[in-house]
């Protein structure tokens, strides 16, 4: 099964740690797991086999609001 987990970033905190633990556990059970981040920031080691993609590049921020809602790469 292919699974996508979405979270703003992986900087500290409980939700971020749970996301990493969940991704590693699902991968070890044979699932294809990807994590989608809004911001390219992480304080955690990514488990082997887990793909991580970010909507913004390092040290970049997303802009919010209309009509300026867009993703910066």
Secondary structure, DSSP 8 states (H G I E B T S, - for coil): -EEEEEES-BSSSHHHHHHHHHHHHHHHTT-EEEEEESS--BSS---TT-EEEESS-TT---B-SSS--B---
